[in-house]
Amino acid sequence: MKKNKFFVYLLKCSDGTFYCGYTNDIENRLKVHNGEAGQGVGAKYTRGRRPVTLHYCEEVADKSSAMKREYELKQLTRDQKENLVGADL
């Protein structure tokens, strides 16, 4: 079943770094990043930085918008990312 919603997200890794990505299934993607049984290996970057936690998620209209927004978020400085996710860091 094809999902129509896309999400752009920021994860905080166990070493304090951020990881940005997009998906059409945020719950499953978080499980994959954390390497939960049967969920694959996730992104190479997050494999050695588990556990990861979701700190920001934004719904976008389509895959193209998700890719554009992901690029925009990746251009932010660390301070700008921290401001985006809030003061809970």
LOBA-121740 format. One record per residue: chain; y, x, z of N, C-alpha, C in turn; residue in one letter. Coordinates in Angstrom, 3 decimals, always signed. Layout:
BEGIN
> A/Y/X/Z/Y/X/Z/Y/X/Z/A
...
This chain:
BEGIN
> A/-1.185/+0.841/+0.000/+0.000/+0.000/+0.000/+1.247/+0.885/+0.000/M
> A/+2.121/+0.680/-0.943/+3.345/+1.455/-1.047/+4.383/+0.895/-0.088/K
> A/+5.028/+1.799/+0.626/+6.072/+1.384/+1.562/+7.422/+1.485/+0.879/K
> A/+8.294/+0.524/+1.123/+9.591/+0.489/+0.474/+10.693/+1.154/+1.285/N
> A/+10.473/+1.366/+2.557/+11.481/+1.975/+3.416/+11.291/+3.490/+3.438/K
> A/+12.396/+4.189/+3.508/+12.359/+5.638/+3.680/+13.223/+6.009/+4.870/F
> A/+12.844/+7.087/+5.524/+13.534/+7.555/+6.709/+13.812/+9.042/+6.598/F
> A/+14.956/+9.452/+7.111/+15.295/+10.861/+7.257/+15.293/+11.106/+8.755/V
> A/+14.723/+12.231/+9.169/+14.556/+12.458/+10.598/+14.825/+13.900/+10.984/Y
> A/+15.157/+14.084/+12.261/+15.291/+15.404/+12.861/+14.323/+15.494/+14.028/L
> A/+13.525/+16.528/+14.014/+12.615/+16.815/+15.115/+13.155/+17.996/+15.893/L
> A/+12.891/+18.014/+17.171/+13.159/+19.201/+17.969/+11.813/+19.822/+18.290/K
> A/+11.684/+21.087/+17.949/+10.429/+21.809/+18.166/+10.391/+22.405/+19.569/C
> A/+9.210/+22.822/+19.993/+9.041/+23.353/+21.346/+9.855/+24.617/+21.589/S
> A/+10.237/+25.336/+20.519/+11.059/+26.540/+20.683/+12.553/+26.237/+20.632/D
> A/+12.905/+24.942/+20.581/+14.304/+24.533/+20.596/+14.951/+24.413/+19.225/G
> A/+14.234/+24.749/+18.171/+14.790/+24.636/+16.827/+14.641/+23.210/+16.305/T
> A/+15.389/+22.905/+15.249/+15.322/+21.602/+14.601/+14.533/+21.696/+13.312/F
> A/+13.879/+20.592/+12.963/+13.218/+20.447/+11.672/+13.685/+19.123/+11.086/Y
> A/+14.077/+19.135/+9.817/+14.548/+17.933/+9.138/+13.589/+17.586/+8.013/C
> A/+13.311/+16.297/+7.837/+12.448/+15.856/+6.754/+12.698/+14.401/+6.421/G
> A/+11.929/+13.899/+5.454/+11.997/+12.480/+5.104/+10.585/+11.967/+4.890/Y
> A/+10.419/+10.667/+5.046/+9.107/+10.043/+4.928/+9.260/+8.551/+4.703/T
> A/+8.156/+7.914/+4.329/+8.155/+6.450/+4.257/+7.324/+5.860/+5.395/N
> A/+6.833/+6.701/+6.308/+6.058/+6.254/+7.471/+6.341/+7.201/+8.632/D
> A/+7.367/+6.909/+9.383/+7.843/+7.830/+10.423/+6.817/+8.036/+11.537/I
> A/+6.128/+6.982/+11.949/+5.148/+7.118/+13.036/+4.009/+8.040/+12.626/E
> A/+3.479/+7.840/+11.434/+2.394/+8.689/+10.952/+2.867/+10.127/+10.753/N
> A/+4.078/+10.283/+10.228/+4.587/+11.633/+9.964/+4.734/+12.422/+11.260/R
> A/+5.163/+11.790/+12.322/+5.276/+12.469/+13.614/+3.901/+12.914/+14.108/L
> A/+2.894/+12.059/+13.929/+1.529/+12.432/+14.304/+1.059/+13.631/+13.496/K
> A/+1.363/+13.650/+12.207/+0.972/+14.769/+11.342/+1.651/+16.046/+11.812/V
> A/+2.931/+15.989/+12.102/+3.654/+17.180/+12.568/+3.068/+17.724/+13.859/H
> A/+2.573/+16.837/+14.713/+1.992/+17.277/+15.975/+0.512/+17.598/+15.869/N
> A/-0.048/+17.471/+14.664/-1.436/+17.864/+14.428/-2.459/+17.020/+15.145/G
> A/-2.143/+15.758/+15.358/-3.091/+14.877/+16.030/-4.327/+14.676/+15.154/E
> A/-5.453/+14.520/+15.781/-6.759/+14.464/+15.104/-6.745/+13.583/+13.868/A
> A/-7.252/+14.129/+12.787/-7.379/+13.379/+11.555/-6.084/+13.192/+10.788/G
> A/-5.026/+13.828/+11.224/-3.723/+13.625/+10.603/-3.243/+14.814/+9.783/Q
> A/-4.094/+15.776/+9.474/-3.669/+16.913/+8.670/-2.958/+17.968/+9.495/G
> A/-2.215/+18.816/+8.817/-1.624/+19.964/+9.500/-0.112/+19.902/+9.619/V
> A/+0.547/+19.019/+8.925/+1.996/+18.921/+9.002/+2.679/+20.047/+8.252/G
> A/+3.972/+20.160/+8.410/+4.748/+21.196/+7.742/+4.426/+22.561/+8.337/A
> A/+4.448/+23.565/+7.497/+4.171/+24.932/+7.943/+5.118/+25.329/+9.080/K
> A/+6.388/+24.937/+8.974/+7.371/+25.301/+9.986/+7.010/+24.757/+11.366/Y
> A/+6.527/+23.519/+11.419/+6.267/+22.907/+12.722/+4.905/+23.274/+13.300/T
> A/+4.001/+23.783/+12.479/+2.648/+24.096/+12.959/+2.631/+25.011/+14.174/R
> A/+3.454/+26.023/+14.156/+3.490/+26.967/+15.273/+4.524/+26.641/+16.321/G
> A/+5.139/+25.470/+16.208/+6.212/+25.103/+17.131/+5.952/+23.766/+17.810/R
> A/+4.695/+23.417/+17.966/+4.317/+22.154/+18.604/+4.387/+22.281/+20.111/R
> A/+4.597/+21.176/+20.781/+4.800/+19.833/+20.240/+6.228/+19.653/+19.725/P
> A/+6.371/+18.742/+18.799/+7.689/+18.373/+18.294/+8.001/+16.964/+18.766/V
> A/+9.289/+16.698/+18.952/+9.710/+15.362/+19.378/+10.777/+14.844/+18.422/T
> A/+10.725/+13.556/+18.173/+11.687/+12.906/+17.296/+12.991/+12.707/+18.058/L
> A/+14.092/+13.230/+17.502/+15.391/+13.081/+18.154/+16.390/+12.295/+17.330/H
> A/+16.100/+12.095/+16.040/+17.016/+11.336/+15.189/+16.228/+10.754/+14.027/Y
> A/+16.513/+9.504/+13.703/+15.862/+8.848/+12.577/+16.852/+7.879/+11.952/C
> A/+16.944/+7.930/+10.640/+17.899/+7.107/+9.904/+17.181/+6.465/+8.721/E
> A/+17.264/+5.165/+8.590/+16.659/+4.479/+7.447/+17.602/+4.558/+6.248/E
> A/+17.025/+4.853/+5.088/+17.803/+4.926/+3.849/+17.172/+4.020/+2.799/V
> A/+17.883/+3.797/+1.714/+17.479/+2.793/+0.731/+16.246/+3.162/-0.078/A
> A/+16.111/+4.420/-0.459/+15.022/+4.813/-1.349/+14.760/+6.310/-1.235/D
> A/+13.765/+6.787/-1.970/+13.376/+8.198/-1.887/+14.512/+9.120/-2.319/K
> A/+15.195/+8.760/-3.361/+16.301/+9.580/-3.839/+17.391/+9.721/-2.773/S
> A/+17.722/+8.628/-2.124/+18.712/+8.654/-1.039/+18.210/+9.482/+0.132/S
> A/+16.923/+9.391/+0.404/+16.330/+10.160/+1.506/+16.425/+11.657/+1.229/A
> A/+16.131/+12.048/+0.003/+16.194/+13.463/-0.353/+17.632/+13.989/-0.282/M
> A/+18.576/+13.178/-0.717/+19.984/+13.568/-0.660/+20.451/+13.709/+0.787/K
> A/+20.096/+12.726/+1.608/+20.512/+12.767/+3.018/+19.838/+13.920/+3.759/R
> A/+18.576/+14.194/+3.451/+17.882/+15.326/+4.068/+18.639/+16.619/+3.758/E
> A/+19.040/+16.803/+2.515/+19.801/+17.989/+2.128/+21.100/+18.079/+2.922/Y
> A/+21.803/+16.948/+3.061/+23.056/+16.927/+3.820/+22.831/+17.356/+5.266/E
> A/+21.780/+16.832/+5.888/+21.496/+17.174/+7.284/+21.122/+18.641/+7.435/L
> A/+20.407/+19.173/+6.465/+20.012/+20.584/+6.530/+21.212/+21.520/+6.421/K
> A/+22.307/+21.042/+5.857/+23.512/+21.863/+5.723/+24.334/+21.900/+7.010/Q
> A/+24.040/+21.014/+7.953/+24.782/+20.975/+9.207/+24.482/+22.202/+10.054/L
> A/+25.471/+22.607/+10.838/+25.248/+23.685/+11.800/+24.421/+23.140/+12.965/T
> A/+23.919/+24.025/+13.786/+23.156/+23.596/+14.954/+24.013/+22.692/+15.851/R
> A/+25.264/+23.086/+16.081/+26.151/+22.270/+16.916/+26.344/+20.876/+16.327/D
> A/+26.492/+20.782/+15.030/+26.660/+19.478/+14.380/+25.384/+18.645/+14.521/Q
> A/+24.227/+19.281/+14.412/+22.960/+18.558/+14.602/+22.834/+18.061/+16.036/K
> A/+23.225/+18.891/+16.992/+23.158/+18.473/+18.390/+24.088/+17.288/+18.637/E
> A/+25.260/+17.317/+18.042/+26.195/+16.184/+18.176/+25.624/+14.918/+17.542/N
> A/+24.934/+15.079/+16.428/+24.332/+13.934/+15.751/+23.251/+13.275/+16.602/L
> A/+22.404/+14.076/+17.220/+21.305/+13.502/+17.996/+21.725/+13.061/+19.388/V
> A/+22.880/+13.513/+19.831/+23.381/+13.073/+21.129/+23.274/+14.132/+22.205/G
> A/+23.751/+13.777/+23.346/+23.851/+14.722/+24.453/+22.551/+14.880/+25.235/A
> A/+21.462/+14.230/+24.805/+20.204/+14.301/+25.559/+19.490/+15.632/+25.380/D
> A/+20.040/+16.536/+24.580/+19.412/+17.839/+24.393/+19.846/+18.754/+25.491/L
